[in-house]
Amino acid sequence: MNSVIITANGKFTSGQVAKPKPGPNQVLIKVDSAALNPSDILFMRGLYQIKLPYPYTPGWEGSGIVEAVGPGLLAQYFKGKRVAFNKQMELGTFKFGGAMADYCVTDVRGCVPLNDDITYE
């Protein structure tokens, strides 16, 4: 799948990465929109207090449609739904695959269903 890839402090490219698979209590989202916020910029420059191993895909927040779910009752509820998501719930484990890609896996607790009259942006 297509992804923005941070390769070193202040260096990024675009390229192909493996499509992620959801684990327990996770959802796989076909990303429509991804936000760029100040913490993303700090991560990209290597200035955030948490250091990530390179290479990685940035992006804390986004929106899209849930295409697949991992095991877990709450995750099942979101299958096929339009959602906005925030990857904040993953700070503890931080296996980071961000929103700036075609697909993103995230903890279901960071998802909010979107009504049909709300755009992805």
C-alpha positions in Angstrom: 0.0 0.0 0.0 1.1 3.6 -0.4 2.5 5.4 2.6 4.4 8.4 3.7 7.6 7.0 5.3 9.8 8.9 7.7 13.4 7.6 7.1 15.4 9.8 9.5 15.1 13.1 11.4 13.6 15.5 8.9 13.7 13.1 6.0 10.7 11.5 4.4 9.6 9.9 1.2 6.6 8.0 -0.1 6.6 4.3 -0.9 5.1 0.9 -0.5 4.7 -0.8 2.9 2.8 -3.9 3.9 -0.9 -3.6 4.5 -1.4 -4.0 8.3 -3.7 -6.6 9.8 -5.8 -5.9 12.9 -5.1 -7.7 16.1 -7.4 -8.0 19.2 -9.6 -5.0 19.7 -8.2 -3.3 16.6 -9.7 -2.2 13.3 -8.3 -1.8 9.8 -9.4 1.5 8.3 -9.3 2.4 4.6 -8.0 6.0 5.2 -9.8 8.8 3.4 -8.3 11.8 5.2 -5.4 12.2 7.6 -4.7 15.3 9.8 -1.3 16.9 10.2 -0.8 18.3 13.7 2.1 19.9 15.6 3.1 16.6 17.3 3.4 15.0 13.8 5.8 17.7 12.8 7.8 17.2 15.9 8.0 13.5 15.3 9.1 14.0 11.7 11.9 16.3 12.9 12.9 13.9 15.7 12.0 16.4 18.4 9.2 14.7 20.1 9.8 13.2 23.6 9.1 9.7 22.3 11.6 8.5 19.7 10.5 6.0 17.1 12.6 3.5 15.2 13.0 4.4 11.5 11.3 3.9 9.1 7.7 4.6 10.2 4.5 6.0 8.8 3.4 9.2 10.6 -0.1 10.4 11.5 -2.1 10.5 14.7 -5.6 11.2 13.4 -7.7 10.4 10.4 -11.0 9.2 9.1 -12.2 6.5 6.7 -14.2 3.3 6.6 -13.5 0.2 8.7 -12.8 -2.7 6.3 -11.7 -5.4 8.7 -11.7 -6.0 12.5 -9.7 -8.1 14.9 -11.2 -10.3 17.7 -13.2 -8.4 20.2 -16.9 -7.5 20.6 -16.4 -3.7 20.4 -14.3 -4.1 17.2 -17.1 -6.1 15.6 -19.5 -3.2 16.1 -17.3 -0.9 13.9 -17.1 -3.2 10.8 -18.2 -1.4 7.7 -18.8 1.9 9.6 -17.4 5.4 8.7 -15.2 6.5 11.5 -12.9 9.3 12.7 -9.9 7.9 14.7 -7.1 9.0 17.0 -4.1 6.7 17.7 -3.5 8.2 21.1 -4.5 4.9 22.8 -1.4 3.3 21.3 1.2 5.4 23.1 1.9 2.7 25.7 2.9 0.0 23.1 3.7 2.3 20.2 3.9 -0.1 17.3 3.3 2.9 15.1 1.8 2.7 11.7 0.2 6.1 11.2 -2.7 7.6 9.3 -0.7 8.9 6.4 -1.2 5.7 4.3 -3.8 3.9 2.4 -4.7 1.8 5.4 -4.2 2.2 9.1 -4.7 -0.2 12.1 -5.8 1.3 15.3 -7.2 0.5 18.7 -11.0 0.4 18.5 -11.2 2.7 21.6 -9.8 5.5 19.5 -12.7 5.3 16.9 -15.8 7.4 16.7 -18.6 6.6 14.3 -19.4 9.3 11.7 -23.0 10.1 10.6 -23.5 10.0 6.9 -24.0 13.8 6.8 -20.4 14.4 8.2 -17.6 14.5 5.7 -14.3 12.7 6.2 -12.5 16.0 6.3 
